[in-house]
Amino acid sequence: MLHRFVASIVFLGLAYAAGREQETAAPPASLRFYAADRQAFVFDTGVLRGQLRADGQAKGLTEVVHVPTGTLLSRSMGLMGHYRVFTTNRRYGTGAWDWPGDAVLQTDGSVEARWPATPERPFELRATYRWAAPNALDVVTSVRAQTRLPNFESFLASYFATGFTNAFAYVTETSPGNAEGRFLAAEPRFGTWLVFPRDDAVMTIVRDGRWTIPPSPVAWVQMPRLAQPLGVRRAPGHGLTAVIMAPPETAFALSMPQQEESHYSMYLSLWGRDVKAGETAQARARLVIGEQWTDAQVLDAYAQFLKTCAPAPATP
C-alpha cells in the first residue's frame, strides 16, 4: 500500500512539473502574442522573438531578438512604447509607461493596453499591438477625450540596441530641379536632439512650452520637412534595418537624437491636433525589420503599409 502511495505522489509531481514546463515553454512561431508570467506577453514570429509589457509595466517590445541572426534589437524601455503625452503647454505625468493601466490578450492574438481616464488625465488611451507579418508590428493608438484636448500628442518611442548606429529621416529634397524625397542622416553636426516636422506650422506645437517642462526638457533643433513620416535605424555590423512609419495625416513629426548619441532612439509624434470632447481619434504606426535592405526596399515597405491604411472603397 505504501509503495502505491509513494508512486502516486511521484506521478503527480512529475505531471505537475511537466505542466509547469509546458506553461512556461516558449511559444510556437506564429503571428500571435501569448500570455506569460509576471503579466507580460511573449512572442516568436519566426523572425522576431521577445516580450511585450515586461513585468506588467507599460513598456513596448523588450528583449527583442532577430531570430535568423541572433541579433538583439532593443534596449531600455523597448520598441514602440508610449512615452510622453501632451496638450498645449502641458504634459501628463512623466510618461504613459508610468500610468496605472492593464492589458488584455485578444482572441486574434493581439494585445490591447488600456489607460483609463483620471481627474488629472481627462482622456482614455488605448493601444493595440498586432503582428502584420513575421517582421512587421502594427500599433494602433486611440484616444477618447472627456474634454477638448488642444494639440494633443502621443509620443511613440523606440530605443534600439547599440549596434543601430546609423539613423535617417525621409525628408523633402530641396536641391534645384529635384522634388523627390531623400534619406537624410542624423549627423552630429546638426545638433543633439533633432525634430523633422511635417510642415513649418508644426514647430508652433513643438515650441508651445510642452518640451520645457522638467524633468528632462529638450531643446529640439528644427530639421528639414518630412517627405513622409518615415525613419530608419541601420545596424551595419549585422546587416539589419529597422523602419518606423506612420500615415502622414496622423503623424506630425519624427524626432531622434543625432545618430551617435547614446539613446539610439527614434520617436513618432502622433496627432498634433485638437481632439474634441467625446471624440475618439485613432492613429496607426508600424515597425518593420529588414535584412540587407536598400532605401528602395524601405520605400516599398512604406508604400505597402499605406495601402493597408487606405479606406476601403465605397460599395455601390
HULINSUL-V916107 format. One record per pair of residues at least 24 apart in sequence whose ideal C-beta (glycine too) atoms are under 10 Angstrom apart, sorted by the first residue. I is the first residue (numbers start at 0). J is the second residue. D is the distance in whole Angstrom. If there is no record, write none. Layout:
BEGIN
I/J/D + I/J/D
END
This chain:
BEGIN
26/108/10 + 28/66/8 + 28/133/8 + 29/108/7 + 29/130/8 + 29/133/9 + 30/107/9 + 30/108/7 + 30/109/9 + 30/129/8 + 30/130/4 + 30/131/8 + 30/132/7 + 30/133/7 + 30/135/9 + 30/136/10 + 31/104/9 + 31/105/10 + 31/107/8 + 31/108/3 + 31/109/8 + 31/110/10 + 31/129/9 + 31/130/7 + 32/102/10 + 32/104/6 + 32/105/9 + 32/107/10 + 32/108/6 + 32/109/7 + 32/110/5 + 32/128/7 + 32/129/9 + 32/130/8 + 33/104/8 + 33/108/8 + 33/110/10 + 34/102/10 + 34/103/10 + 34/104/5 + 34/110/9 + 38/101/8 + 38/102/8 + 39/102/9 + 39/110/10 + 40/102/7 + 40/103/10 + 40/104/6 + 40/108/10 + 40/109/10 + 40/110/5 + 40/112/10 + 40/128/8 + 42/108/9 + 42/110/9 + 42/128/9 + 42/130/7 + 42/136/9 + 43/133/10 + 44/130/6 + 44/132/8 + 44/133/4 + 44/134/7 + 44/135/9 + 44/136/9 + 45/133/5 + 45/134/9 + 46/130/10 + 46/132/8 + 46/133/4 + 46/134/5 + 46/135/9 + 46/288/7 + 46/290/9 + 47/72/8 + 47/73/10 + 47/78/10 + 47/130/9 + 47/132/10 + 47/133/7 + 47/134/6 + 47/135/9 + 47/136/8 + 47/286/9 + 47/288/6 + 48/72/10 + 49/73/7 + 49/77/8 + 49/78/9 + 50/77/9 + 51/77/8 + 51/78/10 + 51/79/9 + 51/80/9 + 51/102/8 + 51/110/6 + 51/112/9 + 51/128/6 + 51/136/9 + 52/77/9 + 52/80/9 + 52/96/9 + 52/100/10 + 52/101/9 + 52/102/6 + 52/110/7 + 52/112/7 + 52/128/9 + 53/77/8 + 55/100/10 + 55/101/9 + 55/102/8 + 56/80/10 + 56/96/6 + 56/97/9 + 57/81/7 + 57/82/10 + 57/94/9 + 57/95/6 + 57/96/4 + 57/97/8 + 57/98/7 + 57/99/9 + 57/100/6 + 57/101/9 + 57/102/8 + 57/112/6 + 57/113/10 + 57/114/7 + 57/124/10 + 57/126/9 + 58/96/6 + 58/112/10 + 58/156/10 + 58/158/10 + 59/96/8 + 59/112/10 + 59/126/9 + 59/128/8 + 59/136/9 + 59/138/8 + 59/155/8 + 59/156/7 + 59/157/7 + 59/158/8 + 59/286/9 + 60/128/8 + 60/136/7 + 60/138/10 + 60/157/9 + 60/286/8 + 61/158/9 + 63/136/10 + 63/159/9 + 63/160/9 + 63/241/10 + 63/286/10 + 63/288/9 + 64/160/10 + 65/134/9 + 65/160/10 + 65/234/9 + 65/237/8 + 65/238/10 + 65/239/6 + 65/241/10 + 65/288/6 + 65/290/8 + 66/133/9 + 66/134/10 + 67/134/10 + 67/239/10 + 67/290/7 + 68/234/9 + 68/237/6 + 68/238/7 + 68/239/7 + 68/290/8 + 69/237/9 + 70/160/8 + 70/162/7 + 70/163/10 + 70/234/7 + 70/236/9 + 70/237/5 + 70/238/9 + 70/239/6 + 70/288/9 + 70/290/10 + 71/159/9 + 71/160/5 + 71/161/9 + 71/162/8 + 71/234/10 + 71/237/9 + 72/157/10 + 72/158/10 + 72/159/6 + 72/160/6 + 72/162/9 + 72/163/8 + 72/232/9 + 72/234/8 + 72/237/9 + 72/239/7 + 72/241/7 + 72/286/10 + 72/288/7 + 73/157/8 + 73/158/7 + 73/159/7 + 73/160/6 + 73/163/10 + 73/241/10 + 73/263/10 + 74/157/10 + 74/158/5 + 74/159/7 + 74/160/5 + 74/161/7 + 74/163/9 + 74/262/9 + 74/263/7 + 74/264/9 + 75/156/9 + 75/157/10 + 75/158/4 + 75/159/9 + 75/160/10 + 75/261/10 + 75/262/7 + 75/263/9 + 75/264/8 + 76/156/7 + 76/157/9 + 76/158/6 + 76/264/9 + 77/156/8 + 77/157/8 + 77/158/6 + 77/159/10 + 78/136/8 + 78/138/10 + 78/155/10 + 78/156/8 + 78/157/4 + 78/158/7 + 78/159/7 + 78/160/10 + 78/241/8 + 78/243/9 + 78/264/10 + 78/265/9 + 78/286/6 + 78/288/10 + 79/126/9 + 79/128/7 + 79/136/6 + 79/137/9 + 79/138/5 + 79/140/10 + 79/155/6 + 79/156/8 + 79/157/6 + 79/243/8 + 79/267/9 + 79/284/7 + 79/285/9 + 79/286/5 + 80/112/10 + 80/126/9 + 80/138/9 + 80/154/10 + 80/155/7 + 80/156/5 + 80/157/7 + 80/158/8 + 81/112/8 + 81/114/8 + 81/124/7 + 81/126/6 + 81/138/9 + 81/140/7 + 81/153/6 + 81/154/8 + 81/155/6 + 81/156/8 + 81/269/9 + 82/153/8 + 82/154/5 + 82/155/7 + 82/156/4 + 82/157/10 + 82/158/10 + 82/264/10 + 82/266/7 + 83/152/7 + 83/153/8 + 83/154/4 + 83/155/10 + 83/156/8 + 83/209/8 + 83/210/9 + 83/212/9 + 83/215/10 + 83/217/10 + 83/266/8 + 83/268/9 + 84/114/9 + 84/120/8 + 84/122/9 + 84/124/7 + 84/142/9 + 84/148/10 + 84/151/8 + 84/152/7 + 84/153/5 + 84/154/7 + 84/209/10 + 84/269/10 + 85/148/9 + 85/149/10 + 85/150/8 + 85/151/7 + 85/152/4 + 85/153/8 + 85/154/7 + 85/204/9 + 85/207/9 + 85/208/10 + 85/209/4 + 85/210/8 + 85/212/9 + 85/268/9 + 85/270/10 + 85/271/9 + 86/121/9 + 86/122/9 + 86/144/10 + 86/146/10 + 86/147/9 + 86/148/5 + 86/149/5 + 86/150/6 + 86/151/6 + 86/152/8 + 86/207/9 + 86/209/8 + 86/273/9 + 86/274/9 + 87/148/9 + 87/149/4 + 87/150/5 + 87/151/9 + 87/152/9 + 87/203/10 + 87/204/8 + 87/207/5 + 87/208/8 + 87/209/7 + 87/273/9 + 88/149/9 + 88/150/9 + 88/207/5 + 88/208/4 + 88/209/6 + 88/210/10 + 88/211/9 + 88/212/8 + 89/148/10 + 89/149/9 + 89/150/10 + 89/207/9 + 89/208/8 + 89/209/7 + 89/212/8 + 90/152/10 + 90/154/10 + 90/208/9 + 90/209/6 + 90/210/9 + 90/211/10 + 90/212/5 + 90/213/10 + 91/117/9 + 91/119/7 + 91/120/5 + 91/121/9 + 91/122/9 + 91/124/9 + 91/153/10 + 92/117/10 + 92/119/8 + 92/120/8 + 93/212/10 + 93/214/7 + 93/215/9 + 94/154/8 + 94/156/8 + 95/120/9 + 95/124/7 + 95/126/9 + 95/140/10 + 95/153/8 + 95/154/9 + 95/155/10 + 95/156/10 + 96/156/9 + 98/124/8 + 100/124/8 + 100/125/9 + 100/126/10 + 102/126/9 + 102/127/10 + 102/128/9 + 103/127/10 + 105/129/8 + 109/137/9 + 109/139/9 + 111/139/9 + 111/141/10 + 112/138/10 + 112/140/9 + 113/141/10 + 114/142/10 + 116/142/10 + 116/143/8 + 116/144/9 + 116/145/6 + 116/146/10 + 117/145/10 + 118/145/10 + 120/145/9 + 121/145/4 + 121/146/5 + 121/147/9 + 121/148/8 + 121/276/9 + 122/146/8 + 122/148/6 + 122/151/8 + 122/274/8 + 122/276/10 + 122/278/10 + 122/279/10 + 122/280/10 + 123/279/9 + 124/153/7 + 125/279/9 + 125/281/9 + 126/153/9 + 126/155/9 + 126/282/10 + 126/284/10 + 127/281/10 + 127/283/10 + 131/285/7 + 131/286/10 + 131/287/8 + 131/303/10 + 131/304/8 + 131/307/7 + 132/285/10 + 132/287/8 + 132/288/10 + 132/300/10 + 132/303/10 + 133/288/9 + 134/242/10 + 134/286/9 + 134/287/6 + 134/288/5 + 134/289/7 + 134/290/9 + 134/300/9 + 135/242/9 + 135/244/10 + 135/285/6 + 135/286/7 + 135/287/5 + 135/288/8 + 135/289/10 + 135/300/8 + 135/303/9 + 135/304/8 + 135/307/10 + 136/284/9 + 136/285/7 + 136/286/5 + 136/287/8 + 136/288/9 + 137/283/6 + 137/284/7 + 137/285/5 + 137/286/8 + 137/287/10 + 137/304/9 + 137/307/8 + 137/308/10 + 138/245/9 + 138/267/9 + 138/269/10 + 138/282/9 + 138/283/7 + 138/284/5 + 138/285/7 + 138/286/8 + 139/281/6 + 139/282/7 + 139/283/5 + 139/284/8 + 139/285/10 + 140/249/9 + 140/267/10 + 140/269/6 + 140/270/9 + 140/280/9 + 140/281/7 + 140/282/5 + 140/283/8 + 140/284/7 + 141/279/6 + 141/280/7 + 141/281/5 + 141/282/8 + 141/283/10 + 142/269/9 + 142/270/8 + 142/274/6 + 142/278/8 + 142/279/7 + 142/280/5 + 142/281/8 + 142/282/8 + 143/274/9 + 143/276/10 + 143/277/8 + 143/278/7 + 143/279/5 + 143/280/8 + 143/281/10 + 144/273/9 + 144/274/5 + 144/275/6 + 144/276/6 + 144/277/7 + 144/278/5 + 144/279/8 + 144/280/8 + 145/276/6 + 145/277/8 + 146/274/9 + 146/275/9 + 146/276/5 + 146/277/9 + 147/273/6 + 147/274/7 + 147/275/6 + 147/276/5 + 147/277/10 + 147/278/9 + 148/270/9 + 148/272/9 + 148/273/7 + 148/274/4 + 148/275/8 + 148/276/8 + 148/278/9 + 148/280/9 + 149/204/10 + 149/207/9 + 149/272/9 + 149/273/5 + 149/274/9 + 150/201/10 + 150/203/9 + 150/204/5 + 150/205/10 + 150/207/7 + 150/209/8 + 150/251/9 + 150/270/8 + 150/271/6 + 150/272/7 + 150/273/7 + 150/274/9 + 151/204/10 + 151/269/9 + 151/270/5 + 151/271/8 + 151/272/7 + 151/273/7 + 151/274/5 + 151/280/8 + 152/204/7 + 152/205/9 + 152/209/7 + 152/251/8 + 152/252/9 + 152/268/5 + 152/269/7 + 152/270/6 + 152/271/6 + 152/272/9 + 153/249/10 + 153/250/10 + 153/267/9 + 153/268/8 + 153/269/4 + 153/270/6 + 153/271/10 + 153/280/10 + 153/282/7 + 153/284/10 + 154/209/10 + 154/210/10 + 154/252/9 + 154/254/8 + 154/266/6 + 154/267/8 + 154/268/6 + 154/269/8 + 155/243/8 + 155/245/8 + 155/250/9 + 155/265/9 + 155/266/7 + 155/267/4 + 155/268/8 + 155/269/6 + 155/282/9 + 155/284/6 + 155/286/10 + 156/254/9 + 156/262/9 + 156/264/6 + 156/265/8 + 156/266/5 + 156/267/8 + 157/230/9 + 157/232/8 + 157/241/8 + 157/243/6 + 157/255/9 + 157/263/9 + 157/264/6 + 157/265/5 + 157/266/7 + 157/267/8 + 157/284/10 + 157/286/7 + 158/262/6 + 158/263/6 + 158/264/5 + 158/265/8 + 158/266/10 + 159/232/5 + 159/233/10 + 159/234/8 + 159/239/10 + 159/241/6 + 159/243/10 + 159/262/9 + 159/263/5 + 159/264/7 + 159/265/7 + 160/232/10 + 160/234/7 + 160/237/9 + 160/239/10 + 160/241/10 + 160/263/7 + 161/234/9 + 161/261/8 + 161/263/6 + 162/232/10 + 162/233/9 + 162/234/4 + 162/235/8 + 162/236/6 + 162/237/6 + 162/239/8 + 162/263/9 + 163/231/10 + 163/232/4 + 163/233/7 + 163/234/5 + 163/235/9 + 163/236/10 + 163/237/9 + 163/239/8 + 163/240/9 + 163/241/6 + 163/258/9 + 163/263/5 + 163/264/10 + 163/265/9 + 164/232/8 + 164/233/8 + 164/234/7 + 164/235/7 + 164/236/8 + 164/258/6 + 164/259/7 + 164/263/8 + 165/231/8 + 165/232/7 + 165/233/4 + 165/234/8 + 165/235/6 + 165/240/9 + 165/258/6 + 165/259/10 + 166/193/9 + 166/230/7 + 166/231/7 + 166/232/5 + 166/233/8 + 166/241/10 + 166/255/5 + 166/256/8 + 166/257/8 + 166/258/4 + 166/259/9 + 166/260/9 + 166/263/8 + 166/264/9 + 166/265/7 + 167/229/9 + 167/230/7 + 167/231/4 + 167/232/8 + 167/233/8 + 167/240/10 + 167/242/10 + 167/255/9 + 167/258/8 + 167/265/10 + 167/294/9 + 167/297/9 + 168/193/8 + 168/194/9 + 168/195/4 + 168/222/7 + 168/223/8 + 168/224/10 + 168/225/7 + 168/226/9 + 168/227/10 + 168/228/9 + 168/229/7 + 168/230/5 + 168/231/8 + 168/243/10 + 168/252/10 + 168/253/5 + 168/254/9 + 168/255/7 + 168/265/9 + 169/195/8 + 169/225/7 + 169/226/5 + 169/227/5 + 169/228/8 + 169/229/4 + 169/230/7 + 169/231/8 + 169/242/10 + 169/244/9 + 169/253/8 + 169/294/9 + 169/297/8 + 169/298/8 + 169/301/8 + 170/195/6 + 170/222/7 + 170/223/4 + 170/224/6 + 170/225/6 + 170/226/6 + 170/227/9 + 170/229/9 + 170/253/9 + 171/195/10 + 171/198/10 + 171/223/6 + 171/224/5 + 171/225/7 + 171/226/5 + 171/227/9 + 172/223/9 + 172/226/8 + 173/223/7 + 173/224/9 + 178/226/10 + 179/226/8 + 180/223/10 + 180/224/10 + 180/225/8 + 180/226/3 + 180/227/7 + 180/229/8 + 180/294/10 + 180/298/8 + 181/223/9 + 181/226/8 + 181/294/9 + 182/226/9 + 182/229/9 + 182/230/9 + 182/231/6 + 182/233/10 + 182/294/6 + 182/297/8 + 182/298/9 + 183/222/7 + 183/223/6 + 183/225/10 + 183/226/10 + 184/231/10 + 184/233/10 + 184/257/9 + 184/258/7 + 185/222/8 + 185/230/9 + 185/231/10 + 185/232/9 + 185/254/10 + 185/255/5 + 185/256/7 + 185/257/5 + 185/258/5 + 185/259/9 + 185/260/9 + 185/265/9 + 186/257/6 + 186/258/7 + 186/259/9 + 187/256/10 + 187/257/5 + 187/258/8 + 187/259/6 + 187/260/8 + 188/257/8 + 189/220/6 + 189/221/10 + 189/222/7 + 189/223/10 + 189/257/6 + 189/258/10 + 190/218/9 + 190/219/9 + 190/220/4 + 190/221/9 + 190/222/9 + 190/256/9 + 190/257/7 + 191/217/9 + 191/218/8 + 191/219/9 + 191/220/7 + 191/256/6 + 191/257/6 + 191/259/10 + 191/260/6 + 192/217/5 + 192/218/7 + 192/219/5 + 192/220/6 + 192/254/7 + 192/255/8 + 192/256/6 + 192/257/8 + 192/260/8 + 192/262/9 + 192/266/10 + 193/219/7 + 193/220/5 + 193/221/8 + 193/222/5 + 193/223/10 + 193/253/9 + 193/254/7 + 193/255/6 + 193/256/7 + 193/257/6 + 193/258/9 + 193/260/10 + 194/219/4 + 194/220/7 + 194/221/6 + 194/222/6 + 194/225/10 + 194/252/6 + 194/253/8 + 194/254/5 + 194/255/8 + 194/266/9 + 194/268/8 + 195/219/10 + 195/221/9 + 195/222/5 + 195/223/7 + 195/224/7 + 195/225/5 + 195/226/10 + 195/228/9 + 195/229/10 + 195/230/8 + 195/252/6 + 195/253/5 + 195/254/7 + 195/255/8 + 195/268/10 + 196/221/7 + 196/222/8 + 196/223/9 + 196/224/6 + 196/225/7 + 196/251/7 + 196/252/5 + 196/253/9 + 196/254/9 + 196/268/9 + 196/271/9 + 197/224/7 + 197/225/5 + 197/226/10 + 197/227/9 + 197/228/7 + 197/247/7 + 197/248/9 + 197/250/7 + 197/251/5 + 197/252/6 + 197/253/9 + 197/268/9 + 197/271/8 + 198/224/6 + 198/225/8 + 198/251/8 + 198/252/10 + 199/224/7 + 200/251/9 + 200/271/9 + 201/225/9 + 201/251/5 + 201/252/6 + 201/268/8 + 201/271/6 + 202/252/9 + 203/271/10 + 204/251/7 + 204/252/8 + 204/268/8 + 204/270/10 + 204/271/5 + 204/272/9 + 205/251/9 + 205/252/7 + 205/254/9 + 205/268/8 + 205/271/9 + 210/254/10 + 217/254/9 + 217/256/9 + 219/252/9 + 219/254/7 + 220/254/10 + 220/257/9 + 222/252/10 + 222/253/9 + 222/254/9 + 222/255/9 + 224/252/10 + 225/250/8 + 225/251/9 + 225/252/8 + 225/253/6 + 226/298/10 + 227/253/9 + 227/298/9 + 227/301/6 + 227/302/10 + 227/305/9 + 228/252/8 + 228/253/6 + 228/267/6 + 228/268/9 + 228/269/9 + 228/284/8 + 228/301/9 + 229/253/7 + 229/267/10 + 229/297/7 + 229/298/8 + 229/300/9 + 229/301/5 + 229/304/9 + 230/254/9 + 230/255/7 + 230/265/5 + 230/266/9 + 230/267/8 + 230/297/10 + 231/265/9 + 231/287/10 + 231/289/10 + 231/292/9 + 231/294/8 + 231/297/6 + 232/258/8 + 232/263/7 + 232/264/9 + 232/265/6 + 232/288/10 + 233/258/9 + 233/289/10 + 233/292/8 + 233/297/10 + 234/263/10 + 234/288/10 + 237/290/9 + 237/291/10 + 238/289/9 + 238/290/6 + 238/291/5 + 238/292/9 + 239/288/6 + 239/289/7 + 239/290/6 + 239/291/8 + 239/292/8 + 240/287/8 + 240/288/7 + 240/289/5 + 240/290/8 + 240/291/8 + 240/292/4 + 240/293/9 + 240/294/9 + 240/296/8 + 240/297/7 + 240/300/9 + 241/265/8 + 241/286/7 + 241/287/8 + 241/288/6 + 241/289/8 + 241/292/10 + 242/285/8 + 242/286/7 + 242/287/5 + 242/288/8 + 242/289/7 + 242/292/8 + 242/296/9 + 242/297/5 + 242/298/10 + 242/300/6 + 242/301/7 + 242/304/9 + 243/267/6 + 243/284/7 + 243/285/8 + 243/286/6 + 243/287/8 + 244/283/9 + 244/284/7 + 244/285/5 + 244/286/8 + 244/287/7 + 244/297/9 + 244/300/8 + 244/301/5 + 244/304/6 + 244/305/8 + 244/308/10 + 245/269/7 + 245/282/7 + 245/283/7 + 245/284/4 + 245/285/7 + 245/301/10 + 245/304/9 + 245/305/10 + 245/308/9 + 246/282/8 + 246/283/6 + 246/284/9 + 246/285/10 + 246/301/10 + 246/304/8 + 246/305/6 + 246/307/10 + 246/308/5 + 246/309/9 + 247/305/9 + 247/308/10 + 248/272/10 + 248/282/9 + 248/308/9 + 249/280/8 + 249/281/8 + 249/282/4 + 249/283/7 + 249/284/8 + 249/308/9 + 250/282/7 + 250/283/9 + 250/284/7 + 283/307/9 + 283/308/6
END
